[in-house]
Amino acid sequence: MQISQPTYEFLFLIAFFTAMGGLVWIPTLWSLLTFFTPKKLLDTYFKEPHFTQTELIFMSRFPISLFRTAVFGWIVVLPFLDRVRKIRHCHEVMPIWYKLALQIFIISSMLIMAIFLGILFFLLSVNIA
């Protein structure tokens, strides 16, 4: 398939600005969610048997604590992924603002990645006319 040079450049710029926006948005929101994780959520679910002793030690400190936030986010957005940790009902302990922020974080991260990779793979598969 062939596309014109201006179309190619336009799609490249969209992919570029999506990636740059994601590099600002994702780490900022992820760090804020990690630092403002509700204490009640940590007291209820960030313990054994939901996490191993090694995970508790490592995920208590920054930057590995970011993975703990990602675990809670994935469980809120896609609860069927909760086969190992058994924290499917952790959203009941979360404040509404935290649950909403986790959903925004996970969904926006997936959209940024899908847009960037989709355009990138499309541009790699076309010929410039």
N, C-alpha and C positions, 0 to 999 in steps of 0.2 A: 504494500500500500504506500502511496506517495502523499506527502503533504507539502505545502509551500514553506519557504524559509520563514516568512513572518509568523505563520501558525506555529511552526516549530519553536521559534524564539519565544512566542507568547506562552506556550505550554511549559517551556523550560523556566521562564520567569515565575509562573505560578508554582511550579515544583520548588524552585529556589526559595521563594518567599514563604511557602508553607513550611519548609524545613527550618528556615531561620525563625519564623514565628514559634514553631514547636520547640526550638532550642531555648527560647526565652520562657514560653508558657509552661511547659511540662516540668522542668526542674524547680521553677518558682512555686507552682502550686503543690508539687509533690513534697517539697521541703516544708511549706506551711502546714500541710495536712499532717506531716510527721510530727512537727513540733507542737501542734495543737490537738493531738489525738486525745480524746476524752479519757480521763483517769478511770472512770467507771468501766469503759470498754477494756482498758488494759488490765484492770483488776479482775474482770470477769473472764476474759478469754485469752489473755496473754500469759498463760501458765500451762503446766502439764495437765492433762494429756493432749491438749491441742497443739502444743509446741514441745519439741524435745528439749532436754536440758541444755544441749549445745546451742540450739537456736535461741533459747532464752538469754544465754550469755551474750552471743554475738548480736542479736537483734535489739539489745537494750542500748546499744551505742550507735551514734551517728558515724558513718554513713550507712551501715548495714540496717539500721532501723527503717530506712526507706523501703526495704523489702517487706517488713512487717505491714507498713501502710499499703503496699501493693497487694498483699494477701487479703487484707480486709476489703480493699476496693474490688478485687476480683470476685470475692464472695458476695458482695452486695449487688454487683451488676450481673454476674453469672453464677447463681447459687448452685447449679448442677456440678460445678467444679469442686465442690466441697466433699470429696470422697475420703480424704486423708485426715483433715483437721477436725471435722465435725463441729464447725462453728457457723452452721447455716443460719442460725437465728441471731447472729450478732447484731443485725440491724435493729433488733428490738431494744438494745441497750444504748444505741447511738442516738445522739440528738439529731433532729431533722436537718440542721445546717450541715453537720458532718456527713451524714448520709448523702445529701444532695451534692456536696462538694466532692465526695468520692465518686459519685456517678458522673459528674461533669469531668473530673480528672480522667477516669478510665475511658469514657466514651470519646472525649476529645483526643486523647492519646491514640486510640484506635483509628479515629477519623484522619488525624494528621498522618499517621503511618500509611493508611490505605491510599490517601490522596497522593502522597509523595511517591510511594512505590508504584501505584497505578500509572501515574504520568511517566515516571522514569522507565518502567518496562515498555510502555507504549512508544515512547520516544526511541528506545533501543530497537524496536521492531519495525520502524517505518523508514522509508527512504525519503530524502529531501529532494524536492523537484526544483 
